[in-house]
């Protein structure tokens, strides 16, 4: 095991929390990885939303906390587009493809999935598999040696 991998071998990271952090809206929240405990901490972007007893500088130690940079909108959009491309030709594929060209494609895609309950369940499985891959890659890139776990 390399020295860098040993540095984080004591950490277990929640896969669910990391997947949420990677999809976070940076205008609303950000996530930090605690390099001592492996805990992922969700923080509001606006300090005005902190509890009154919280210290806004409590997480400023870069030796202890690492910001989890979320995936960007283009990457998240590509996941939806890849899912649509994987579908057989049919009403669901056409409707979902059309939703991706609408003004608010993320909302339109989610709304369109409500019309296709079976595809909606398949979408969640597809989405979760992609997000898990991203989470695993993030751990390998940022915290080598840490273990991704499901609670």
MDTraj code that builds the backbone (N, CA, C; nanometers):
import mdtraj as md
import numpy as np

residues = "UNK UNK UNK UNK UNK UNK UNK UNK UNK UNK UNK UNK UNK UNK UNK UNK UNK UNK UNK UNK UNK UNK UNK UNK UNK UNK UNK UNK UNK UNK UNK UNK UNK UNK UNK UNK UNK UNK UNK UNK UNK UNK UNK UNK UNK UNK UNK UNK UNK UNK UNK UNK UNK UNK UNK UNK UNK UNK UNK UNK UNK UNK UNK UNK UNK UNK UNK UNK UNK UNK UNK UNK UNK UNK UNK UNK UNK UNK UNK UNK UNK UNK UNK UNK UNK UNK UNK UNK UNK UNK UNK UNK UNK UNK UNK UNK UNK UNK UNK UNK UNK UNK UNK UNK UNK UNK UNK UNK UNK UNK UNK UNK UNK UNK UNK UNK UNK UNK UNK UNK UNK UNK UNK UNK UNK UNK UNK UNK UNK UNK UNK UNK UNK UNK UNK UNK UNK UNK UNK UNK UNK UNK UNK UNK UNK UNK UNK UNK UNK UNK UNK".split()
xyz = np.array([
    [0.0857, -0.1179, 0.0000],
    [0.0000, 0.0000, 0.0000],
    [0.0895, 0.1232, 0.0000],
    [0.0586, 0.2181, -0.0874],
    [0.1407, 0.3389, -0.0955],
    [0.1219, 0.4249, 0.0284],
    [0.2157, 0.5154, 0.0489],
    [0.2082, 0.6034, 0.1663],
    [0.0832, 0.6897, 0.1624],
    [0.0460, 0.7421, 0.0430],
    [-0.0735, 0.8268, 0.0358],
    [-0.1992, 0.7460, 0.0663],
    [-0.2040, 0.6184, 0.0250],
    [-0.3202, 0.5354, 0.0540],
    [-0.3301, 0.5068, 0.2034],
    [-0.2159, 0.4873, 0.2691],
    [-0.2176, 0.4635, 0.4135],
    [-0.2698, 0.5846, 0.4896],
    [-0.2490, 0.7034, 0.4359],
    [-0.2883, 0.8256, 0.5057],
    [-0.4389, 0.8300, 0.5345],
    [-0.5197, 0.7668, 0.4502],
    [-0.6650, 0.7731, 0.4680],
    [-0.7274, 0.6362, 0.4913],
    [-0.6459, 0.5340, 0.5141],
    [-0.6966, 0.3978, 0.5313],
    [-0.7875, 0.3843, 0.6532],
    [-0.7776, 0.4759, 0.7466],
    [-0.8618, 0.4701, 0.8666],
    [-1.0024, 0.5247, 0.8428],
    [-1.0274, 0.5838, 0.7268],
    [-1.1558, 0.6491, 0.7020],
    [-1.2561, 0.5571, 0.6343],
    [-1.3796, 0.5647, 0.6814],
    [-1.4920, 0.5056, 0.6090],
    [-1.5832, 0.6214, 0.5720],
    [-1.6213, 0.6239, 0.4466],
    [-1.7014, 0.7331, 0.3912],
    [-1.8387, 0.6789, 0.3538],
    [-1.9434, 0.7473, 0.3948],
    [-2.0793, 0.7074, 0.3587],
    [-2.1009, 0.7294, 0.2090],
    [-2.1307, 0.6205, 0.1378],
    [-2.1559, 0.6306, -0.0061],
    [-2.2767, 0.7202, -0.0327],
    [-2.3816, 0.7057, 0.0470],
    [-2.5020, 0.7860, 0.0256],
    [-2.4731, 0.9346, 0.0442],
    [-2.3999, 0.9690, 0.1493],
    [-2.3687, 1.1101, 0.1726],
    [-2.2780, 1.1652, 0.0633],
    [-2.1805, 1.0866, 0.0205],
    [-2.0902, 1.1338, -0.0840],
    [-2.1641, 1.1513, -0.2164],
    [-2.2548, 1.0599, -0.2480],
    [-2.3340, 1.0749, -0.3697],
    [-2.4169, 1.2033, -0.3632],
    [-2.4749, 1.2328, -0.2472],
    [-2.5520, 1.3571, -0.2308],
    [-2.4614, 1.4787, -0.2448],
    [-2.3421, 1.4719, -0.1879],
    [-2.2479, 1.5837, -0.1958],
    [-2.2056, 1.6102, -0.3396],
    [-2.1870, 1.5043, -0.4163],
    [-2.1431, 1.5206, -0.5551],
    [-2.2523, 1.5784, -0.6434],
    [-2.3769, 1.5679, -0.5986],
    [-2.4892, 1.6246, -0.6746],
    [-2.5419, 1.7537, -0.6136],
    [-2.4766, 1.8048, -0.5134],
    [-2.5249, 1.9238, -0.4432],
    [-2.5307, 2.0446, -0.5355],
    [-2.6248, 2.1314, -0.5057],
    [-2.6346, 2.2591, -0.5750],
    [-2.5443, 2.3575, -0.5011],
    [-2.4331, 2.3990, -0.5626],
    [-2.3379, 2.4853, -0.4907],
    [-2.3946, 2.6235, -0.4560],
    [-2.5076, 2.6584, -0.5131],
    [-2.5704, 2.7859, -0.4786],
    [-2.6466, 2.7750, -0.3460],
    [-2.6738, 2.6513, -0.3019],
    [-2.7518, 2.6310, -0.1805],
    [-2.6735, 2.5680, -0.0665],
    [-2.5772, 2.4817, -0.1012],
    [-2.5069, 2.4087, 0.0035],
    [-2.3692, 2.3664, -0.0454],
    [-2.2873, 2.3288, 0.0498],
    [-2.1610, 2.2654, 0.0178],
    [-2.1356, 2.1589, 0.1224],
    [-2.0481, 2.0643, 0.0888],
    [-2.0183, 1.9528, 0.1771],
    [-1.8704, 1.9505, 0.2072],
    [-1.8390, 1.9082, 0.3286],
    [-1.7004, 1.8940, 0.3716],
    [-1.6766, 1.7502, 0.4159],
    [-1.5580, 1.6990, 0.3849],
    [-1.5164, 1.5684, 0.4352],
    [-1.4254, 1.5924, 0.5546],
    [-1.4595, 1.5313, 0.6664],
    [-1.3762, 1.5396, 0.7860],
    [-1.2644, 1.4373, 0.7701],
    [-1.1419, 1.4839, 0.7579],
    [-1.0274, 1.3975, 0.7308],
    [-0.9824, 1.3168, 0.8521],
    [-1.0434, 1.3429, 0.9675],
    [-1.0130, 1.2633, 1.0868],
    [-1.1145, 1.1517, 1.1088],
    [-1.2419, 1.1802, 1.0761],
    [-1.3476, 1.0839, 1.1063],
    [-1.4105, 1.0203, 0.9821],
    [-1.3969, 1.0838, 0.8657],
    [-1.4622, 1.0366, 0.7447],
    [-1.6039, 1.0874, 0.7299],
    [-1.6535, 1.1581, 0.8293],
    [-1.7899, 1.2111, 0.8236],
    [-1.7990, 1.3155, 0.7125],
    [-1.9123, 1.3165, 0.6431],
    [-1.9407, 1.4206, 0.5449],
    [-2.0408, 1.5166, 0.6074],
    [-2.0089, 1.6442, 0.6015],
    [-2.0854, 1.7460, 0.6717],
    [-2.1470, 1.8402, 0.5698],
    [-2.2797, 1.8504, 0.5737],
    [-2.3542, 1.9393, 0.4830],
    [-2.3637, 2.0763, 0.5478],
    [-2.3265, 2.1780, 0.4707],
    [-2.3286, 2.3156, 0.5207],
    [-2.4109, 2.4030, 0.4265],
    [-2.4912, 2.4919, 0.4817],
    [-2.5631, 2.5862, 0.3945],
    [-2.4643, 2.6855, 0.3342],
    [-2.4877, 2.7235, 0.2098],
    [-2.3989, 2.8198, 0.1443],
    [-2.4073, 2.9564, 0.2129],
    [-2.5263, 2.9915, 0.2580],
    [-2.5475, 3.1201, 0.3247],
    [-2.5340, 3.0998, 0.4756],
    [-2.4358, 3.1647, 0.5362],
    [-2.4140, 3.1486, 0.6799],
    [-2.5323, 3.1967, 0.7627],
    [-2.6226, 3.2706, 0.7035],
    [-2.7425, 3.3149, 0.7735],
    [-2.8332, 3.1994, 0.8122],
    [-2.8106, 3.0815, 0.7514],
    [-2.8934, 2.9653, 0.7823],
    [-2.8315, 2.8750, 0.8890],
    [-2.7208, 2.9173, 0.9469],
    [-2.6583, 2.8389, 1.0535],
    [-2.7395, 2.8520, 1.1808],
    [-2.7350, 2.7484, 1.2640],
    [-2.7967, 2.7578, 1.3966],
    [-2.7220, 2.8668, 1.4732],
    [-2.7912, 2.9348, 1.5630],
    [-2.7283, 3.0473, 1.6326],
    [-2.6097, 3.0076, 1.7194],
    [-2.6020, 2.8803, 1.7609],
    [-2.4894, 2.8379, 1.8433],
    [-2.3719, 2.7831, 1.7600],
    [-2.3830, 2.7846, 1.6274],
    [-2.2755, 2.7338, 1.5419],
    [-2.1741, 2.8431, 1.5111],
    [-2.0492, 2.8042, 1.5120],
    [-1.9400, 2.8933, 1.4767],
    [-1.9121, 2.8799, 1.3273],
    [-1.9315, 2.9856, 1.2467],
    [-1.9100, 2.9747, 1.1023],
    [-1.7651, 2.9426, 1.0649],
    [-1.6727, 2.9617, 1.1563],
    [-1.5326, 2.9328, 1.1266],
    [-1.4885, 2.7949, 1.1766],
    [-1.5807, 2.7177, 1.2301],
    [-1.5467, 2.5885, 1.2896],
    [-1.4872, 2.4906, 1.1886],
    [-1.5184, 2.5070, 1.0608],
    [-1.4741, 2.4122, 0.9595],
    [-1.3677, 2.4703, 0.8665],
    [-1.2986, 2.5736, 0.9115],
    [-1.1994, 2.6410, 0.8265],
    [-1.0612, 2.5757, 0.8264],
    [-1.0412, 2.4692, 0.8992],
    [-0.9102, 2.4048, 0.9095],
    [-0.8868, 2.3126, 0.7893],
    [-0.8022, 2.3529, 0.6917],
    [-0.7808, 2.2705, 0.5727],
    [-0.7059, 2.1401, 0.6011],
    [-0.6412, 2.1301, 0.7174],
    [-0.5764, 2.0042, 0.7537],
    [-0.6785, 1.9018, 0.8045],
    [-0.7970, 1.9494, 0.8387],
    [-0.9000, 1.8599, 0.8915],
    [-1.0175, 1.8431, 0.7956],
    [-1.0529, 1.9494, 0.7207],
    [-1.1722, 1.9450, 0.6361],
    [-1.1386, 1.9698, 0.4905],
    [-1.1956, 1.8875, 0.4040],
    [-1.1785, 1.9012, 0.2597],
    [-1.3152, 1.9262, 0.1968],
    [-1.3235, 2.0281, 0.1132],
    [-1.4481, 2.0542, 0.0432],
    [-1.4698, 1.9482, -0.0635],
    [-1.5911, 1.8976, -0.0703],
    [-1.6289, 1.8029, -0.1754],
    [-1.6876, 1.8866, -0.2891],
    [-1.6141, 1.8947, -0.3982],
    [-1.6620, 1.9715, -0.5130],
    [-1.7688, 1.8907, -0.5860],
    [-1.8882, 1.9478, -0.6037],
    [-1.9936, 1.8723, -0.6725],
    [-1.9651, 1.8604, -0.8219],
    [-2.0276, 1.7617, -0.8816],
    [-2.0209, 1.7470, -1.0264],
    [-2.0961, 1.8664, -1.0852],
    [-2.0583, 1.9072, -1.2010],
    [-2.1243, 2.0212, -1.2629],
    [-2.2523, 1.9817, -1.3353],
    [-2.3299, 2.0825, -1.3694],
    [-2.4537, 2.0594, -1.4435],
    [-2.4304, 1.9845, -1.5745],
    [-2.3239, 2.0150, -1.6501],
    [-2.3037, 1.9398, -1.7751],
    [-2.2881, 1.7895, -1.7513],
    [-2.2161, 1.7516, -1.6459],
    [-2.1981, 1.6096, -1.6169],
    [-2.3303, 1.5458, -1.5751],
    [-2.4064, 1.6163, -1.4924],
    [-2.5357, 1.5636, -1.4482],
    [-2.6338, 1.5537, -1.5651],
    [-2.6294, 1.6515, -1.6548],
    [-2.7141, 1.6470, -1.7742],
    [-2.6762, 1.5262, -1.8594],
    [-2.5460, 1.4998, -1.8715],
    [-2.5004, 1.3883, -1.9536],
    [-2.5501, 1.2546, -1.8993],
    [-2.5663, 1.2434, -1.7685],
    [-2.6208, 1.1200, -1.7106],
    [-2.7632, 1.0991, -1.7621],
    [-2.8427, 1.2060, -1.7610],
    [-2.9800, 1.1936, -1.8117],
    [-2.9788, 1.1579, -1.9601],
    [-2.8948, 1.2255, -2.0370],
    [-2.8873, 1.2002, -2.1811],
    [-2.8425, 1.0561, -2.2078],
    [-2.7472, 1.0064, -2.1311],
    [-2.7010, 0.8683, -2.1481],
    [-2.8123, 0.7692, -2.1178],
    [-2.8909, 0.8008, -2.0165],
    [-3.0026, 0.7127, -1.9842],
    [-3.1008, 0.7082, -2.1011],
    [-3.1365, 0.8248, -2.1533],
    [-3.2308, 0.8301, -2.2650],
    [-3.1755, 0.7524, -2.3850],
    [-3.0463, 0.7674, -2.4116],
    [-2.9844, 0.6951, -2.5233],
    [-2.9885, 0.5441, -2.5032],
    [-2.9944, 0.4989, -2.3785],
    [-2.9956, 0.3554, -2.3498],
    [-3.1338, 0.2930, -2.3679],
    [-3.2361, 0.3756, -2.3798],
    [-3.3730, 0.3253, -2.3892],
    [-3.4048, 0.2758, -2.5299],
    [-3.4886, 0.1727, -2.5391],
    [-3.5358, 0.1317, -2.6721],
    [-3.6292, 0.2392, -2.7267],
    [-3.6398, 0.2446, -2.8577],
    [-3.7284, 0.3432, -2.9203],
    [-3.8709, 0.3212, -2.8698],
    [-3.9356, 0.4283, -2.8332],
    [-4.0721, 0.4189, -2.7836],
    [-4.1155, 0.5523, -2.7258],
    [-4.2357, 0.5545, -2.6718],
    [-4.2933, 0.6783, -2.6189],
    [-4.2093, 0.7367, -2.5052],
    [-4.1634, 0.6520, -2.4150],
    [-4.0837, 0.7013, -2.3020],
    [-3.9545, 0.7660, -2.3521],
    [-3.8850, 0.6992, -2.4429],
    [-3.7592, 0.7536, -2.4960],
    [-3.7831, 0.8868, -2.5653],
    [-3.8875, 0.8942, -2.6453],
    [-3.9159, 1.0195, -2.7174],
    [-3.9532, 1.1323, -2.6213],
    [-4.0357, 1.1015, -2.5222],
    [-4.0785, 1.2046, -2.4263],
    [-3.9617, 1.2531, -2.3411],
    [-3.8794, 1.1600, -2.2961],
    [-3.7643, 1.2001, -2.2145],
    [-3.6615, 1.2765, -2.2965],
    [-3.6423, 1.2358, -2.4206],
    [-3.5515, 1.3097, -2.5088],
    [-3.6018, 1.4529, -2.5288],
    [-3.7305, 1.4673, -2.5492],
    [-3.7905, 1.6004, -2.5669],
    [-3.7725, 1.6843, -2.4396],
    [-3.7850, 1.6208, -2.3232],
    [-3.7719, 1.6944, -2.1964],
    [-3.6320, 1.7548, -2.1808],
    [-3.5313, 1.6882, -2.2376],
    [-3.3936, 1.7384, -2.2265],
    [-3.3705, 1.8638, -2.3112],
    [-3.4605, 1.8912, -2.4021],
    [-3.4465, 2.0118, -2.4857],
    [-3.5360, 2.1259, -2.4376],
    [-3.6043, 2.1055, -2.3277],
    [-3.6922, 2.2089, -2.2732],
    [-3.6115, 2.3127, -2.1952],
    [-3.6772, 2.4202, -2.1605],
    [-3.6124, 2.5324, -2.0922],
    [-3.5453, 2.4904, -1.9613],
    [-3.6098, 2.4107, -1.8816],
    [-3.5547, 2.3628, -1.7539],
    [-3.5453, 2.2104, -1.7618],
    [-3.4421, 2.1595, -1.8268],
    [-3.4377, 2.0157, -1.8564],
    [-3.4345, 1.9257, -1.7340],
    [-3.3718, 1.9665, -1.6269],
    [-3.3671, 1.8805, -1.5082],
    [-3.5077, 1.8616, -1.4513],
    [-3.5816, 1.9710, -1.4391],
    [-3.7193, 1.9635, -1.3877],
    [-3.8078, 1.8899, -1.4870],
    [-3.7947, 1.9213, -1.6148],
    [-3.8776, 1.8572, -1.7168],
    [-3.8538, 1.7063, -1.7205],
    [-3.7287, 1.6647, -1.7068],
    [-3.6954, 1.5222, -1.7074],
    [-3.7629, 1.4524, -1.5894],
    [-3.7504, 1.5097, -1.4708],
    [-3.8125, 1.4498, -1.3524],
    [-3.9642, 1.4440, -1.3665],
    [-4.0233, 1.5515, -1.4174],
    [-4.1680, 1.5536, -1.4363],
    [-4.2126, 1.4506, -1.5391],
    [-4.1377, 1.4372, -1.6471],
    [-4.1722, 1.3411, -1.7522],
    [-4.1636, 1.1982, -1.6998],
    [-4.0658, 1.1704, -1.6156],
    [-4.0536, 1.0359, -1.5591],
    [-4.1785, 0.9941, -1.4806],
    [-4.2511, 1.0910, -1.4253],
    [-4.3733, 1.0580, -1.3508],
    [-4.4778, 0.9919, -1.4402],
    [-4.4710, 1.0194, -1.5698],
    [-4.5652, 0.9584, -1.6645],
    [-4.5270, 0.8147, -1.7006],
    [-4.4081, 0.7721, -1.6614],
    [-4.3570, 0.6397, -1.6973],
    [-4.2992, 0.5714, -1.5725],
    [-4.3865, 0.5191, -1.4851],
    [-4.3401, 0.4641, -1.3567],
    [-4.2328, 0.3554, -1.3703],
    [-4.2445, 0.2676, -1.4681],
    [-4.1423, 0.1630, -1.4830],
    [-4.0073, 0.2231, -1.5215],
    [-4.0097, 0.3187, -1.6136],
    [-3.8850, 0.3845, -1.6544],
    [-3.8284, 0.4663, -1.5400],
    [-3.9163, 0.5207, -1.4588],
    [-3.8704, 0.6000, -1.3439],
    [-3.7891, 0.5123, -1.2485],
    [-3.8355, 0.3904, -1.2225],
    [-3.7613, 0.2991, -1.1357],
    [-3.6279, 0.2596, -1.1990],
    [-3.6295, 0.2364, -1.3296],
    [-3.5048, 0.2029, -1.4006],
    [-3.4088, 0.3212, -1.3979],
    [-3.4638, 0.4426, -1.4101],
    [-3.3801, 0.5627, -1.4049],
    [-3.3078, 0.5715, -1.2710],
    [-3.3797, 0.5479, -1.1610],
    [-3.3165, 0.5567, -1.0291],
    [-3.2011, 0.4573, -1.0170],
    [-3.2188, 0.3361, -1.0669],
    [-3.1111, 0.2363, -1.0630],
    [-2.9923, 0.2818, -1.1488],
    [-3.0210, 0.3313, -1.2680],
    [-2.9165, 0.3804, -1.3578],
    [-2.8411, 0.4964, -1.2924],
    [-2.9158, 0.5923, -1.2428],
    [-2.8604, 0.7110, -1.1784],
    [-2.7722, 0.6731, -1.0598],
    [-2.8244, 0.5844, -0.9737],
    [-2.7487, 0.5444, -0.8553],
    [-2.6197, 0.4727, -0.8933],
    [-2.6235, 0.3917, -0.9981],
    [-2.5023, 0.3215, -1.0420],
    [-2.3975, 0.4213, -1.0910],
    [-2.4404, 0.5212, -1.1663],
    [-2.3467, 0.6236, -1.2141],
    [-2.2909, 0.7030, -1.0968],
    [-2.3777, 0.7436, -1.0051],
    [-2.3330, 0.8218, -0.8900],
    [-2.2371, 0.7419, -0.8019],
    [-2.2626, 0.6143, -0.7855],
    [-2.1727, 0.5305, -0.7070],
    [-2.0345, 0.5248, -0.7732],
    [-2.0329, 0.5154, -0.9052],
    [-1.9054, 0.5181, -0.9769],
    [-1.8318, 0.6486, -0.9546],
    [-1.9044, 0.7591, -0.9593],
    [-1.8431, 0.8906, -0.9337],
    [-1.7884, 0.8966, -0.7916],
    [-1.8667, 0.8450, -0.6968],
    [-1.8245, 0.8469, -0.5557],
    [-1.6974, 0.7632, -0.5373],
    [-1.6941, 0.6464, -0.5977],
    [-1.5749, 0.5623, -0.5867],
    [-1.4533, 0.6323, -0.6466],
    [-1.4727, 0.6975, -0.7604],
    [-1.3619, 0.7686, -0.8239],
    [-1.3165, 0.8862, -0.7379],
    [-1.4121, 0.9554, -0.6762],
    [-1.3773, 1.0688, -0.5907],
    [-1.2914, 1.0213, -0.4740],
    [-1.3296, 0.9108, -0.4119],
    [-1.2518, 0.8579, -0.2999],
    [-1.1117, 0.8204, -0.3476],
    [-1.1020, 0.7508, -0.4598],
    [-0.9700, 0.7124, -0.5123],
    [-0.8828, 0.8344, -0.5399],
    [-0.9434, 0.9396, -0.5942],
    [-0.8683, 1.0603, -0.6310],
    [-0.8319, 1.1481, -0.5118],
    [-0.9195, 1.1526, -0.4116],
    [-0.9033, 1.2487, -0.3036],
    [-0.8654, 1.1893, -0.1686],
    [-0.9065, 1.0688, -0.1422],
    [-0.8792, 1.0043, -0.0134],
    [-0.8349, 0.8602, -0.0359],
    [-0.7243, 0.8411, -0.1080],
    [-0.6828, 0.7042, -0.1379],
    [-0.6638, 0.6210, -0.0113],
    [-0.7196, 0.5010, -0.0162],
    [-0.7143, 0.4124, 0.0990],
    [-0.8411, 0.4133, 0.1811],
    [-0.9187, 0.5208, 0.1731],
    [-1.0466, 0.5266, 0.2449],
    [-1.1434, 0.4259, 0.1829],
    [-1.2408, 0.3848, 0.2619],
    [-1.3377, 0.2855, 0.2174],
    [-1.4748, 0.3494, 0.2081],
    [-1.5418, 0.3272, 0.0969],
    [-1.6769, 0.3755, 0.0756],
    [-1.7723, 0.2697, 0.1303],
    [-1.8654, 0.3090, 0.2182],
    [-1.9561, 0.2134, 0.2814],
    [-2.1016, 0.2570, 0.2662],
    [-2.1888, 0.1574, 0.2752],
    [-2.3315, 0.1841, 0.2783],
    [-2.3781, 0.1596, 0.4211],
    [-2.4442, 0.2589, 0.4805],
    [-2.4875, 0.2430, 0.6210],
    [-2.5880, 0.1299, 0.6365],
])
top = md.Topology()
chain = top.add_chain()
for i, resn in enumerate(residues, 1):
    res = top.add_residue(resn, chain, resSeq=i)
    for name in ("N", "CA", "C"):
        top.add_atom(name, md.element.get_by_symbol(name[0]), res)
traj = md.Trajectory(xyz[None], top)
